[in-house]
């Protein structure tokens, strides 16, 4: 879907289904974009959340929440969203 491939700034959330246990397929779809500013993982399994957050190509990964951050935390993204990232180009 177009909306899942773009970097939208607004109240937009893409929720997509996946086969039970297909974590690698989810990661492949999530990383198949030119952008990587932020992402969110919602799950009851903290080990799965941590594994996925390490593999996502995003500057910020929220777990079981979204857009809750500290102004002192490093900010920036990956790929075309990487401009201005700490120690980035």
C-alpha positions in Angstrom: 0.0 0.0 0.0 1.1 3.5 -0.8 0.5 4.7 2.8 2.7 2.0 4.2 5.6 3.1 2.0 5.5 6.9 2.6 6.6 9.1 5.5 3.3 10.6 6.5 3.2 13.4 9.1 -0.2 13.4 10.6 -2.5 11.2 12.6 -1.8 8.1 10.5 -1.2 4.5 11.7 -0.8 1.5 9.4 -1.9 -1.7 11.0 -1.3 -4.9 9.0 -2.0 -8.5 9.7 0.6 -11.2 9.6 0.8 -15.0 10.1 1.3 -16.1 13.6 5.0 -16.4 14.4 6.2 -14.8 11.1 8.4 -12.3 12.8 11.0 -12.3 9.9 8.2 -11.6 7.4 7.0 -8.7 9.5 10.5 -7.2 9.7 11.0 -7.6 6.0 7.8 -5.7 5.3 8.5 -3.0 7.9 12.1 -2.4 6.5 11.0 -2.4 2.9 10.7 1.4 2.7 13.0 4.3 1.8 12.2 5.9 5.2 12.9 5.0 8.8 12.0 7.8 11.2 10.0 5.9 13.8 8.1 2.7 14.4 6.0 1.0 17.0 5.8 -2.6 18.3 2.8 -3.7 20.2 3.0 -7.1 21.9 2.6 -8.9 25.2 6.0 -10.7 24.7 8.8 -8.4 25.8 11.5 -10.6 24.4 9.8 -10.5 21.0 9.5 -6.7 21.3 13.2 -6.3 22.1 14.2 -8.6 19.2 12.1 -6.8 16.7 13.2 -3.3 18.0 16.8 -4.3 17.4 16.1 -5.4 13.8 13.9 -2.5 12.7 15.6 0.1 10.5 14.1 3.1 12.4 15.6 5.9 14.4 13.0 5.5 17.2 11.2 2.3 18.1 8.3 2.7 20.6 7.1 -0.4 22.5 3.5 -0.7 23.5 3.1 3.1 23.2 3.7 5.7 20.5 5.2 9.2 20.5 6.2 9.1 24.1 9.8 10.3 24.3 12.1 12.5 26.3 13.5 15.7 24.8 17.0 14.7 25.9 16.9 11.5 24.0 18.8 11.3 20.6 16.5 11.9 17.7 16.7 11.0 14.0 16.0 8.3 11.5 17.5 5.9 9.0 17.6 6.0 5.2 15.9 9.1 3.8 14.8 10.0 7.3 18.3 10.2 8.6 19.0 13.9 8.0 20.0 15.6 11.3 20.6 12.4 13.3 23.2 12.4 16.0 26.6 11.6 14.4 24.9 11.3 11.0 25.6 13.0 7.7 
